[in-house]
Amino acid sequence: MFLLLHGIIGNKKMLDYVVIGGAQAGLSIAYHLKIMNKKFLVIDGEKEIGASWLNRWDSLKLFTPTEYNHLPGLQFDAPKKHYPTKLEVANYFKSYVEKFEIPVQLNTLVTSVRKTEKCFYIAYEGGEMEAKNVIVATGPFHIPYTPPCHTKISESIVQMHSNYYKGVYQLQEGDALVVGGGDSGYQILNEISKDGARTVYFSGDTTVKSLPQTFLGKTLWWWFTMIGFLSYSKYSWIGKKLNSVTQPVIGTDVKEILSRKNVITVGRTKDAINTEVIFQNKKVSTIKNIVWATGYRPNFKWIEGLELDTDGYPKNFRGVSNIEGLYFIGLPWMYTRGSATLGGVSKDASYLAEIMRAEN
């Protein structure tokens, strides 16, 4: 069972730390807070641990094998070279919370964080709590982004962001459109088109490179580790170069999918009018379903006094923000390519823990 600290909150006792977010980033730093014997609480807006993974599409699997998915202190219980499902990830998180008796409060959606001379006040739907320090571990996926033209599309067409896509069974009969050329876009395009039963239009980057999950008998992540791909800091020349180029799609054969007879590439989505969608290369009026795999936009406006960069993410150095006592973990490229990944967040958590020991 999860350890809940309703008494501490109800009595308005001061916490040393409040960790906002109960997925891999929040749990990784909570492990260190437990070792440091701090009085802390992990809060999350969802109804269960692992919900951020369980809410994704049914067939989702990690493209990192078991041996690269360990959080600090607990090995992921699965064979090497196994690619975990979303359910296995969620269950791993639940086991992690139970093993280390991490104090968690669910159904707690934070609406604002503000700092006074006394402490931080963390407001949420139904109450407020106080803490000397706050660690924001809400991850990189905040507000699902859908292009403005989606509002011009007829209500007869089923539309959903990839955040809400579960499986082909959600679609009605007829042609489909997948917009977005990242990992999610290609995985969903693969699933919708693989039986050949419907025409599927694709609006996204067709020049993106794809990498296999194994090469010469070794997993791709073994090779990444050997060459240091996941360890280059974003401040290094190589790190800056990696951060500026389009990331490859991993474990999905892009060329094979795009070669299918029922997959038609249409270029960039430009506009829409009723049942007609206007693309860079053509106009199509037979589409009955659209999945927008068009990414997310960050949202940190609920933190008072926070400085943001040009992409809308908090200005920080390895998780230390411009506000004393406010930290971040799990941001994309917070320090390396692996900062927002299940296995990569542990290094950032270890570093941040050392900083917090020194400052507090």
N, C-alpha and C positions, 0 to 999 in steps of 0.2 A: 504494500500500500504506500501511496505517496504521503510524505510528512507535511502536514499543513500547519501553519503558524497563525491561526486566526486570533489566538490570544494576544500575541505581540502586537498585531495590527490594531485589534480592538482597544488595547490599552494605550495606544499611541506611543509605545516605547520605541526609542531610536534604534534603527538598524545600522550596522556598519556599512552594508552594501545591499542595494536592490539590483538584481539582474533582470533586465526586461527582455524576455525571449527565452523559450524553453527548448530550442532545438540544439543542434550540435555545438554552436558557438556558446550559447548560454550554459550548457551542461559542462563544456570543457573548462570554462573559467570557474564554474561552481565547484568543480573538483578541487581546484587550488584553494578556493576560499574555505572549503571544508578542512583541508590540511592546515591552513593558517588559523583555524579555530575562530573564524569570524562569525559574527551574528548577521546572517544574510537570508534573503528570500529570492527565489526565482519566480517571476510572475509571467503569465502567458495568457493571451486573449482567447485561446482555443479551449475546447472542453476536455481535451486529453493530450498527453504527451505524444509527440509524433504526428500530430494532426497536419502539420505543414507538408509532410510527405504523404500521408494517407489521402489528402485532398487532391493529389495529382491523378493523372489518368491510370487506369487499371493495369495496363501492361508495362508500366514504367519499371526500368531496372537501372541501377547505377552503372556507369561505364568505367568505374574503378573497381577492381577485384577486392575481395575480402581483406587481403593483407595490407591494403592501403586505406582502410576505413576505420582504423582503431582510434577511439577517443582515449585520453590519458587514463591509465590505470586499469583498463578493461579491454581485452581482445574481443573483436567481433567474432561471435561464435558461428563460424561457417568455414567450409573447406577453402584452402588457397585456390586462387583462380576462379572462384565463384563470384558471380555478379549479382549482388543482393536485390531483392524486390523491395518495393516501397513498404510492404508489410514487415519484412525482415528488419528494415532500418528502424521503423517505428517501435518494434518489439525490443530492439537493441537499446533504444533510448529509454524505454520503460524499465528494462533490466538495469540500466545504468543508474537511474534515479533510485531504484530500490536498493541496489548494492551499496551505494555510498550514502544512502539516507539523505538525499538532497531535498531540502525544504522547498516545496513547490506550491504555488497558489494558481489555480487555473481559472478560466472564465473572468479574467482580470484584464480588460482592454484599457491600456493607458491612454489618457486624453491630453495630458500635459506634464511637463517636467520643468520646474523652476527652482532656481537656487537663491537662497537668502543668506545673510550673514550667519544664520544659525545652522542651516542644513538644506538638503534638497527636499522639495515637496513633490511627490508623485501622485497625481490625480488620476483616478480611473472611474469608470461607470459604477457608482455606488459608494465611493469613498475616497480616502486619501491616506497616504502613508509617508513617513519621514525616514530619511537615511542620510548618513554622512557622505556616502559616495553612491554613484549610479553607474552601472555598466549596461550599455545598450547593445543587445545581441539579437536584433530583429532581422538580421540577414539582408540580402540584396534585393529580395522580391517583395515590393510593397504594393504599389498601385498598378494593376494590369492596364497596359496601354493599348488602346484601340484607335486607329486613325479616325479623324473626325467624319470622314465620308460614310462611316457605318450608320450614322443617323439618317442618311438619305435612302437607305435600302428598305425595300418593302418588308412589312411584317410577315409576309408569307414565307420569307427565307429564314431558316434557322441560323442564328449567329451566336457564337460563343468564343470567348477568349480561351486560349490553351489552359489557363489556370482552372477553368471549369470543365474542360473536356475530360470525360471518363472513358468513353469507348464509342465504337461505330454505332452501337445501339441507340445513341442519342440523336442520330441523324435521321432525317426523313428520306424517302426514296428520291432518287434524282442525282444530278451532278453536284459535285462538291468543289470547294475552293479552299486551299490552305495558303495562308499568307505568312511569310516569315521563313528565313533560310538558316536558322541556327539548329542546334541539336534537337530542340523540341519540335520545330517545324518539320524537320526531315523525319523524325521518328513518327510523328502523327501522319505525315504524308504517306509514309511506308505502310502504316496500319490501315489507313482508309483505302489505299489503292491496291493492296497486295492480292485481293481476290479477283481483281479485274471486273467486278460487277458494275462499276459506275465510272464515268469519266470524272477525273479529278484534275482541276486546274491548279497550277502552282505559281504563286507570285513571290519570288524570292531570289536570292543570290544563287545562280546555277554554276558559278565558278569556284565556289567554296571547295576546299580540299577535304577529303575524308581519310581517316586513318583506321586501320584494322585494330581490333582489341589485342591481337597477338601478332608477333613477328619473329621469325626464326626460333619458334618454340618458347619465347618469353613474352610476357604481357607488355602492352604498350607502356604501362606505368613503371615497369621494371626498367625499360629503356629511358623513360623520362627521368627516373631517379639517378640512373647511371650518368647521364649527361648533365644533370643538374637543372633540367628544364623548370622544375617546380621550386627551385631554391634561389633563382636570381631575384634580387630585390627590385622594386619598381624604380628605384633611384639609379640603378646601374644602366650602362648603355644597352646591354642585352635586354634587361627588363623593360626599358622604355620601348625598344623595338618590338618585343613580344606583345606589349600592351597596345601598340598602335596598329597591329595587323589583325585581319579577320582570323578568328580562331577556327581551327579545323573541326569538322564533325567527327566524333569518335564512335566507332563501332557500328555505323550505319553506312551502307554502300550507296553513296549518292549517285554515282554513275548508273548503277543498276536500276535504281528507282526512277531516275529521269528517263531511262530508256524504255520504260514500260509503255505499251501501246495506249493505255488508258490515262496516262499522265501527260498533260499538255502544259508547257511553260508559256507564260503570258507576259513576263516582264513586271515592272513595278505597277502596283495598284495606284491609280491616279484619282479616280472619282467614281461616283455611283449615282444613278437616278432610277429610283423605284426597283425594277427587277433587272436593270442593266448595270453591269459593273464595267468600268472603263479602265483598261490597262494600257501599259506602254505600247504593246504590240497589237492589241485588238479590243473589241467590245464583245461582251458575252451576256446573253439574256436568259440562259437556261440553268443558271446556278440555283440550287435549292438549299444548299448548306455552306456555311463559311466558318472556318476555324481560324481565328486570328492568333497566330503564334508570334506576336509582335512585341514581346518583352514587357518590361515593367519600368515604372518611374519611381525613383526614391522619394520618400516622404519623411522629413525630419522637422517639419514646421512646428510640431508639437513641443519641441525643446526650446525654451526661451533663451535668447542670447547666443545661440550656436552659429558659428561661422560655417558657411557652405562653400564648396568649390564650384567651378563652372558646370559640373555635371549634377549638382544637387546633393552631393555627398558631404559629410562633415569633414572640415579641415582637421587633420590630425597627423601625428607621427607615431606610427605603429600602435595606434589605438588611444593615444593620449591626446585629448582635445584641447581647445583653447579655454575651456572652463575647468578650473581646478576641481578635481574630484569626479569629473565626468569622463568615462572611458567608452571605447567602442571595440567590438570584436565581431568577426564574420563578414566584414565589408569586402566587396570584390577588389582584388589587388590592394588590400590594405597594406601589405608589405611585399608579398610574392603572388605568383599565379595561383598558388594553392590556398590563399587566405580564406576563401569562401567555400572550400571543399570540406567534405566530411573528414578526410584524413589530414588535410593541411592545416586545419584550424588549431590543432594541438600546439604547434610551435608558437603561434601567436599568443595562445593562452599562457604558455610557460613564460614567455617574455613579459607579458602584461602583469603576470603574477609577481615577477621580480621587481617591476616598477612599483607596484602597489605596496610591496613589502618595504621598499625604500622610502616611499612617500607617506606611509601610514604606520 
